[in-house]
C-alpha cells in the first residue's frame, strides 16, 4: 500500500485520483500520531507531499535528499530514479522560519513523518516531496496552497506511480570490516549506516570509501565524529 500523506486538506485536494491511500495528518507533531494509527507494514510505502519554506525559488518542487531536526539524527530517504526532480536537504522546525539558509528547505512535519515511518519501512519506500510556498515573510492562503500543489500534479502522479512499483534496494555493504578501525557509539553507528545507505543508492559509494580510507584508523570518539561529519558534508 502506498500512503500519500499531506498535513493539510488544501494540499490533499489536488491529489485526488492519484494512485495511493490519501491521509491528512495534521501539521507539526500531529503528523507522527497520525502515522501511529496507520499500522504500517514493511512492504508499505509513504509519500509525503506538502509545502515548505525556502530562501528562494517559490513555486519550485523538490525531493528531500535528507531530513533533519534540531538535536536529532539526520535521515536519508532514497532518491527515486526517474522523477526528474532536483533534490535538496529538508529541515523540520517547530515554528515559522524567517532566517533561512541557502540550499535548504523548511517544513514542520517531514522529520516526524520520516522518523516514524523508518521504524517499519525501508528508505526505499519513503519519499518527501516539497513545493516551496514562501520565504518566511508571506504564508500562503489555502487557495494559494491548492494552486501550488495543483501546478505539480503530473510530477507528483509520476512519483506515486514509481513508488507503487518500487522494490527494496539493498545497498552494497561498504562498512564491512570497519569495527576495529573506527570508534563509534551506537548513535554514531546508526548515522554512518544511514550515510552509507544513501551513498549506495545514489551512486556515491566512492565518496564514503575515500573518506574512510583517508581518515582511518579513527580510534577516538572525536575522530569517529570527524569522519562521519566529513562524509555527510561531501554527500550534500
Secondary structure as GFF3:
##gff-version 3
##sequence-region A 1 236
A	DSSP	beta_strand	2	6	.	.	.	ID=ss1
A	DSSP	alpha_helix	9	12	.	.	.	ID=ss2
A	DSSP	three_ten_helix	13	15	.	.	.	ID=ss3
A	DSSP	beta_strand	21	24	.	.	.	ID=ss4
A	DSSP	alpha_helix	30	38	.	.	.	ID=ss5
A	DSSP	beta_strand	45	54	.	.	.	ID=ss6
A	DSSP	beta_strand	61	69	.	.	.	ID=ss7
A	DSSP	beta_strand	86	92	.	.	.	ID=ss8
A	DSSP	beta_strand	105	107	.	.	.	ID=ss9
A	DSSP	alpha_helix	110	117	.	.	.	ID=ss10
A	DSSP	three_ten_helix	123	125	.	.	.	ID=ss11
A	DSSP	beta_strand	126	134	.	.	.	ID=ss12
A	DSSP	alpha_helix	142	151	.	.	.	ID=ss13
A	DSSP	alpha_helix	153	164	.	.	.	ID=ss14
A	DSSP	alpha_helix	186	201	.	.	.	ID=ss15
A	DSSP	alpha_helix	205	215	.	.	.	ID=ss16
A	DSSP	alpha_helix	221	235	.	.	.	ID=ss17
###
